[in-house]
């Protein structure tokens, strides 16, 4: 038998860890490093770049949409209104400049410009702007309301009322128009109309404390103390729940008015609770003294009066209370000291003259006592005439002659602030009323002379 020839070079030895079939499936390691398997990297890079460009395009498109949306006239207008609502008038001014670039938005721009002028108390400028917004359906309600408010501030009652009623014709639910109609009617003595509009304003704007604050004043003036207390308390409740609407001075005044009404209703402890919420002042301390006196707390009465007179040495109620304490202690001479000080500053106060008559009578000063009795009776008659005339003002609202007479009576009773308000109301109803003009000029503070200047 012939054995086939064999050479080492013609045979691939078999090893235990390598199957003959792998000879073509795997290349040696050295070959892998020398000749890497080809990869399609350019295609992947192109896909990545395309994705990045598409994403960037979407971002740019989104930004362009947002920019376009934010710079639409209606968005600018709404931002301006929101800025005004939060008292950010600088932002409102910036939005106004953007809005003025759109000719079709003249009513909206004029409305915002009018609001800004009104904020700066440029009343004529405000009216000049607002008149361009009264015909546009989107702006006419607010424009009419603001024109009414502006004319009220100019003491033009009839024109103010016309604009506010026009606003309500377009939108009967416009709380602001009802509120300003209530305020305007209150100022001219039309209490029933004021009550009607203020109650509607309170129902429509459930967070606003102002309508109930003014309703409290109305019922206090009419001596309907139960209703006054209810209205004051509702105003304070709203102010606590939604702060920022009432000025601190208004809140302080309301605490004093509420406590005074509670004293009138003989609710001494309720009044003291109310006064604890108020800042300390001579008025607050005098009311506290009255409550402590009614409750038999004599030591606290004296303490309150001393603190009140330290704050205001001429405070009428405190001086009267101090004199009454002296009379109760059978010390008429001591009573005369605060009484003489009070009458220098308040010569037309009826209760003061009554207490003076008592002090002089106890000291045997019969003639002086009779003089003060006569003055007291005359002032009482004037006070009764004032009460009667107020009732007439309710029955005959918006009567300039009645308002003028109310001004004169308040002036004779030594109430210059109230007199000035009634003279201003007279001019709101009749701008040419010479009597009211003359009285206001006479009551105006006189400029200091050279000798009086420091």
C-alpha positions as CSV (number, residue, x, y, z in Angstrom):
1,X,0.0,0.0,0.0
2,X,1.3,3.3,-0.9
3,X,1.3,5.9,1.8
4,X,0.5,9.4,0.7
5,X,3.3,11.8,0.9
6,X,3.1,14.3,3.8
7,X,4.9,17.5,4.5
8,X,4.5,19.8,7.5
9,X,3.5,22.8,5.3
10,X,0.5,21.0,3.8
11,X,-1.2,20.3,7.1
12,X,-2.9,22.6,9.6
13,X,-2.5,20.9,13.0
14,X,-5.6,20.3,15.1
15,X,-5.6,21.7,18.6
16,X,-8.0,20.9,21.4
17,X,-9.3,24.5,21.8
18,X,-10.0,25.1,18.1
19,X,-12.5,23.5,15.9
20,X,-11.5,23.0,12.2
21,X,-14.6,24.9,11.1
22,X,-13.4,28.1,12.8
23,X,-10.5,28.4,10.4
24,X,-12.6,30.5,8.0
25,X,-15.0,32.2,10.5
26,X,-12.5,34.0,12.6
27,X,-9.4,35.8,11.5
28,X,-6.3,36.0,13.7
29,X,-6.1,38.8,16.3
30,X,-3.3,40.4,14.5
31,X,-5.4,40.6,11.4
32,X,-8.3,42.3,13.4
33,X,-6.0,45.1,14.5
34,X,-4.5,45.6,11.2
35,X,-7.7,45.6,9.3
36,X,-10.7,46.9,11.4
37,X,-14.2,46.1,10.3
38,X,-15.5,49.1,8.3
39,X,-18.2,51.3,10.1
40,X,-20.6,53.8,8.5
41,X,-19.7,56.8,10.6
42,X,-20.4,59.6,8.1
43,X,-24.0,58.5,7.9
44,X,-24.5,58.5,11.7
45,X,-22.9,61.9,11.9
46,X,-25.2,63.2,9.3
47,X,-28.2,61.9,11.1
48,X,-27.1,63.5,14.4
49,X,-26.6,66.9,12.7
50,X,-30.0,66.7,11.1
51,X,-31.5,66.0,14.5
52,X,-29.8,68.9,16.1
53,X,-30.8,71.2,13.4
54,X,-34.4,70.0,13.6
55,X,-34.5,70.6,17.4
56,X,-33.0,74.0,17.0
57,X,-35.6,74.9,14.4
58,X,-38.4,73.8,16.7
59,X,-36.9,75.9,19.6
60,X,-36.7,78.9,17.3
61,X,-40.2,78.4,16.0
62,X,-41.5,78.0,19.6
63,X,-39.6,81.2,20.7
64,X,-41.0,83.0,17.7
65,X,-44.5,81.9,18.5
66,X,-44.1,83.0,22.2
67,X,-42.6,86.3,21.1
68,X,-45.4,86.9,18.7
69,X,-48.0,85.9,21.2
70,X,-46.6,88.1,24.0
71,X,-46.5,91.1,21.6
72,X,-50.0,90.8,20.3
73,X,-51.9,94.0,21.1
74,X,-54.5,92.1,23.2
75,X,-51.8,90.6,25.3
76,X,-50.1,93.9,25.8
77,X,-53.4,95.5,26.8
78,X,-54.2,92.8,29.4
79,X,-50.7,93.1,30.9
80,X,-51.2,96.8,31.2
81,X,-54.5,96.3,33.0
82,X,-52.9,93.7,35.4
83,X,-50.0,96.1,36.1
84,X,-52.5,98.9,37.0
85,X,-54.5,96.4,39.2
86,X,-51.3,95.7,41.3
87,X,-50.3,99.4,41.3
88,X,-47.3,98.8,39.1
89,X,-47.6,102.0,37.2
90,X,-44.0,101.8,35.7
91,X,-44.8,98.5,34.1
92,X,-48.2,99.9,32.9
93,X,-46.3,102.8,31.3
94,X,-44.0,100.4,29.4
95,X,-46.9,98.4,28.2
96,X,-48.6,101.6,27.1
97,X,-45.7,102.6,24.9
98,X,-45.9,99.1,23.2
99,X,-49.6,99.5,22.8
100,X,-49.3,102.9,21.1
101,X,-47.5,101.3,18.2
102,X,-50.8,99.7,17.1
103,X,-53.1,102.3,15.5
104,X,-56.1,100.0,15.8
105,X,-55.6,100.0,19.6
106,X,-56.2,103.7,20.2
107,X,-59.2,103.1,22.6
108,X,-57.2,100.7,24.7
109,X,-54.1,102.9,24.7
110,X,-56.2,106.0,25.6
111,X,-57.8,104.1,28.5
112,X,-54.5,103.1,30.0
113,X,-53.1,106.6,29.5
114,X,-56.2,108.0,31.2
115,X,-55.7,105.6,34.2
116,X,-52.1,106.7,34.5
117,X,-53.0,110.4,34.4
118,X,-55.7,109.8,37.0
119,X,-53.1,108.1,39.3
120,X,-51.0,111.3,39.0
121,X,-54.1,113.4,39.8
122,X,-53.9,115.1,36.4
123,X,-57.7,115.2,36.1
124,X,-58.1,117.2,33.0
125,X,-55.5,115.1,31.2
126,X,-57.2,112.0,32.3
127,X,-60.6,113.2,30.9
128,X,-58.9,114.1,27.6
129,X,-57.6,110.5,27.2
130,X,-60.7,108.7,28.4
131,X,-63.0,110.4,26.0
132,X,-61.3,108.4,23.2
133,X,-62.2,105.1,24.9
134,X,-65.9,105.7,25.6
135,X,-67.2,104.4,22.2
136,X,-65.3,101.1,21.9
137,X,-67.2,98.1,23.2
138,X,-64.1,96.7,24.9
139,X,-63.3,99.9,26.9
140,X,-66.4,101.9,27.2
141,X,-67.6,100.5,30.6
142,X,-64.3,101.2,32.4
143,X,-63.8,104.5,30.6
144,X,-67.3,105.8,31.6
145,X,-66.7,104.6,35.2
146,X,-63.3,106.4,35.4
147,X,-64.7,109.6,33.8
148,X,-67.5,109.5,36.5
149,X,-64.9,109.1,39.2
150,X,-62.7,111.9,37.8
151,X,-65.7,114.3,37.5
152,X,-66.7,113.5,41.1
153,X,-63.2,114.6,42.2
154,X,-63.7,117.8,40.2
155,X,-67.0,118.4,42.1
156,X,-69.1,118.0,38.9
157,X,-71.8,115.8,40.4
158,X,-74.3,115.8,37.5
159,X,-71.8,114.9,34.9
160,X,-70.2,112.3,37.1
161,X,-73.6,110.7,37.7
162,X,-74.4,110.7,33.9
163,X,-71.2,108.8,33.1
164,X,-71.5,106.3,36.0
165,X,-75.1,105.6,35.0
166,X,-74.0,105.1,31.4
167,X,-71.4,102.6,32.5
168,X,-74.2,100.7,34.3
169,X,-76.4,100.7,31.2
170,X,-73.7,98.7,29.4
171,X,-72.8,96.6,32.4
172,X,-75.2,96.5,35.4
173,X,-72.7,94.4,37.3
174,X,-70.0,97.1,37.3
175,X,-69.3,97.3,41.1
176,X,-67.0,100.2,40.7
177,X,-69.7,102.4,39.1
178,X,-72.1,101.5,41.9
179,X,-69.5,102.4,44.5
180,X,-68.7,105.8,43.1
181,X,-72.4,106.6,42.7
182,X,-72.9,105.7,46.3
183,X,-70.0,107.9,47.4
184,X,-71.2,110.8,45.2
185,X,-74.8,110.6,46.5
186,X,-73.6,110.4,50.1
187,X,-71.6,113.6,49.6
188,X,-74.7,115.6,48.4
189,X,-77.0,114.2,51.2
190,X,-78.9,111.7,49.0
191,X,-78.7,109.0,51.6
192,X,-81.3,106.6,50.2
193,X,-79.7,106.6,46.7
194,X,-76.3,106.2,48.3
195,X,-77.5,103.2,50.4
196,X,-78.9,101.6,47.3
197,X,-75.8,101.8,45.2
198,X,-73.4,101.0,48.0
199,X,-75.3,97.8,48.9
200,X,-75.2,96.7,45.2
201,X,-71.5,97.4,45.2
202,X,-71.0,95.3,48.3
203,X,-72.9,92.4,46.8
204,X,-71.0,92.5,43.5
205,X,-67.5,93.0,45.0
206,X,-67.5,90.7,48.0
207,X,-63.9,91.5,48.9
208,X,-64.2,95.3,48.9
209,X,-64.5,96.8,52.4
210,X,-65.2,100.4,51.2
211,X,-69.0,100.1,50.6
212,X,-69.8,98.9,54.1
213,X,-67.4,101.5,55.6
214,X,-69.5,104.3,54.0
215,X,-72.8,102.6,54.9
216,X,-71.5,102.6,58.5
217,X,-71.0,106.4,58.2
218,X,-74.5,106.9,56.8
219,X,-76.2,105.0,59.5
220,X,-74.1,106.6,62.2
221,X,-75.2,110.0,60.8
222,X,-78.8,108.9,60.9
223,X,-78.3,107.6,64.5
224,X,-79.3,104.0,63.4
225,X,-76.5,102.6,65.5
226,X,-77.4,98.9,65.2
227,X,-77.0,99.1,61.4
228,X,-73.9,101.2,61.7
229,X,-72.2,98.6,63.9
230,X,-73.1,95.8,61.5
231,X,-71.7,97.7,58.5
232,X,-68.5,98.7,60.3
233,X,-67.9,95.1,61.4
234,X,-68.5,93.7,57.9
235,X,-66.1,96.3,56.5
236,X,-63.4,95.3,59.0
237,X,-64.0,91.6,58.4
238,X,-63.4,92.1,54.7
239,X,-60.4,94.2,55.3
240,X,-58.8,91.5,57.5
241,X,-59.6,88.8,54.9
242,X,-58.5,90.8,51.9
243,X,-56.0,93.5,53.1
244,X,-54.8,96.4,51.1
245,X,-58.0,98.1,50.2
246,X,-58.4,100.4,53.2
247,X,-55.8,103.0,54.2
248,X,-54.5,102.7,57.7
249,X,-56.1,106.1,58.6
250,X,-59.5,104.9,57.4
251,X,-59.2,101.8,59.4
252,X,-58.2,103.8,62.5
253,X,-61.2,106.1,62.0
254,X,-63.5,103.2,61.6
255,X,-62.4,101.6,64.9
256,X,-63.2,104.9,66.7
257,X,-66.6,105.2,64.9
258,X,-67.5,101.6,65.7
259,X,-66.5,102.0,69.3
260,X,-68.5,105.2,69.5
261,X,-71.6,103.4,68.2
262,X,-71.1,100.6,70.6
263,X,-70.9,103.1,73.5
264,X,-74.1,104.6,72.2
265,X,-75.7,101.2,72.5
266,X,-74.3,100.8,76.0
267,X,-72.0,97.9,74.9
268,X,-69.1,99.0,77.0
269,X,-67.0,95.8,76.8
270,X,-67.6,95.4,73.1
271,X,-66.3,99.0,72.7
272,X,-63.2,98.2,74.7
273,X,-62.6,95.1,72.6
274,X,-62.8,97.3,69.4
275,X,-60.5,100.0,70.9
276,X,-57.8,97.4,71.7
277,X,-57.4,96.9,67.9
278,X,-56.9,100.6,67.3
279,X,-53.6,102.6,67.6
280,X,-53.5,104.7,70.7
281,X,-54.7,108.2,70.3
282,X,-56.5,110.9,72.3
283,X,-59.8,109.9,70.8
284,X,-59.2,106.2,71.6
285,X,-58.2,106.9,75.1
286,X,-61.2,109.2,75.7
287,X,-63.5,106.5,74.6
288,X,-61.7,104.0,76.8
289,X,-62.1,106.3,79.8
290,X,-65.9,106.6,79.1
291,X,-66.2,102.8,79.1
292,X,-64.2,102.3,82.3
293,X,-66.3,105.0,84.0
294,X,-69.5,103.2,83.0
295,X,-68.0,100.0,84.4
296,X,-67.0,101.6,87.6
297,X,-63.2,101.4,87.0
298,X,-62.3,104.8,88.3
299,X,-58.5,104.3,88.4
300,X,-58.4,103.3,84.8
301,X,-60.5,106.4,83.9
302,X,-58.0,108.8,85.3
303,X,-55.1,106.9,83.7
304,X,-56.7,107.1,80.2
305,X,-57.5,110.8,80.5
306,X,-54.0,111.7,81.6
307,X,-52.5,109.8,78.6
308,X,-55.0,111.4,76.2
309,X,-54.2,114.9,77.4
310,X,-50.5,114.2,77.2
311,X,-51.0,113.4,73.5
312,X,-53.4,116.3,72.9
313,X,-53.6,119.0,75.6
314,X,-56.6,120.6,73.9
315,X,-58.6,117.4,73.4
316,X,-62.2,118.3,74.0
317,X,-63.7,115.0,75.2
318,X,-60.9,114.4,77.6
319,X,-61.1,117.9,79.1
320,X,-64.8,117.5,79.5
321,X,-64.4,114.1,81.1
322,X,-61.8,115.5,83.5
323,X,-64.1,118.4,84.5
324,X,-67.0,116.0,85.1
325,X,-64.8,113.9,87.4
326,X,-63.9,117.0,89.4
327,X,-67.6,117.9,89.7
328,X,-68.5,114.4,90.8
329,X,-65.8,114.9,93.5
330,X,-67.4,118.2,94.5
331,X,-64.4,120.2,93.2
332,X,-65.9,122.9,91.0
333,X,-62.8,125.1,91.1
334,X,-60.7,122.1,89.8
335,X,-63.3,121.5,87.1
336,X,-63.0,125.1,85.8
337,X,-59.3,124.5,84.8
338,X,-59.9,122.0,82.0
339,X,-63.2,123.8,81.1
340,X,-61.6,127.2,80.5
341,X,-58.9,125.5,78.5
342,X,-61.5,123.7,76.3
343,X,-63.7,126.7,75.7
344,X,-60.8,128.7,74.2
345,X,-60.5,126.1,71.4
346,X,-64.1,125.0,71.2
347,X,-66.4,128.0,71.9
348,X,-69.4,126.5,70.0
349,X,-69.7,123.2,71.8
350,X,-73.1,122.8,73.5
351,X,-72.1,120.1,76.1
352,X,-69.1,122.2,77.1
353,X,-71.3,125.2,77.9
354,X,-73.6,123.0,79.9
355,X,-70.8,121.7,82.1
356,X,-69.5,125.3,82.5
357,X,-72.9,126.5,83.7
358,X,-72.8,123.7,86.3
359,X,-69.3,124.6,87.6
360,X,-70.2,128.3,87.9
361,X,-73.5,127.6,89.5
362,X,-71.8,125.6,92.3
363,X,-69.3,128.4,92.8
364,X,-72.1,130.9,93.1
365,X,-71.3,132.7,89.8
366,X,-75.0,133.0,88.9
367,X,-74.6,135.5,86.1
368,X,-71.8,133.5,84.4
369,X,-73.8,130.3,84.9
370,X,-76.9,131.9,83.2
371,X,-74.7,133.1,80.2
372,X,-73.5,129.5,79.6
373,X,-77.1,128.2,79.9
374,X,-78.3,130.6,77.3
375,X,-75.4,129.7,75.0
376,X,-76.1,126.0,75.5
377,X,-79.8,126.4,74.7
378,X,-79.0,128.4,71.5
379,X,-76.5,125.8,70.3
380,X,-79.1,123.1,71.1
381,X,-81.6,124.8,68.9
382,X,-79.1,125.0,66.1
383,X,-78.3,121.3,66.5
384,X,-82.0,120.5,66.2
385,X,-82.3,122.7,63.1
386,X,-79.3,120.7,61.7
387,X,-81.0,117.4,62.3
388,X,-84.2,118.6,60.7
389,X,-82.4,119.9,57.7
390,X,-80.6,116.6,57.3
391,X,-83.9,114.8,57.1
392,X,-85.0,117.3,54.5
393,X,-81.9,116.6,52.5
394,X,-82.9,112.9,52.5
395,X,-86.4,113.8,51.3
396,X,-85.2,116.4,48.8
397,X,-81.9,115.0,47.5
398,X,-79.5,117.0,45.4
399,X,-80.9,120.3,46.4
400,X,-78.1,122.9,46.3
401,X,-80.0,125.3,48.6
402,X,-80.4,122.6,51.3
403,X,-76.7,121.7,51.0
404,X,-75.7,125.4,51.4
405,X,-77.9,125.8,54.5
406,X,-76.3,122.7,56.0
407,X,-72.9,124.3,55.4
408,X,-74.0,127.4,57.2
409,X,-75.5,125.6,60.2
410,X,-72.3,123.4,60.6
411,X,-70.2,126.6,60.5
412,X,-72.3,128.2,63.2
413,X,-72.0,125.1,65.3
414,X,-68.2,125.3,65.1
415,X,-67.8,122.4,62.7
416,X,-65.6,123.8,59.9
417,X,-64.8,120.4,58.3
418,X,-68.4,119.4,57.9
419,X,-69.3,122.9,56.7
420,X,-66.6,122.8,54.0
421,X,-67.9,119.4,52.8
422,X,-71.5,120.8,52.5
423,X,-70.2,123.9,50.6
424,X,-68.3,121.6,48.2
425,X,-71.5,119.5,47.8
426,X,-73.4,122.7,47.0
427,X,-70.9,123.5,44.2
428,X,-71.1,120.0,42.9
429,X,-74.8,120.6,42.3
430,X,-74.5,124.3,41.3
431,X,-71.0,125.3,40.2
432,X,-72.0,129.0,40.1
433,X,-73.4,129.2,43.6
434,X,-71.8,132.4,44.9
435,X,-72.6,131.9,48.5
436,X,-70.7,128.6,48.7
437,X,-67.8,130.0,46.7
438,X,-67.5,133.0,49.1
439,X,-67.7,130.8,52.2
440,X,-65.0,128.4,51.0
441,X,-62.8,131.4,50.2
442,X,-63.4,132.8,53.6
443,X,-62.6,129.5,55.3
444,X,-59.5,128.8,53.3
445,X,-56.2,129.1,55.4
446,X,-54.7,132.6,55.2
447,X,-51.1,132.9,54.1
448,X,-48.8,133.7,57.0
449,X,-47.6,137.4,57.2
450,X,-44.0,138.3,57.3
451,X,-44.1,138.7,61.1
452,X,-45.7,135.3,61.6
453,X,-43.1,133.4,59.5
454,X,-40.3,131.9,61.5
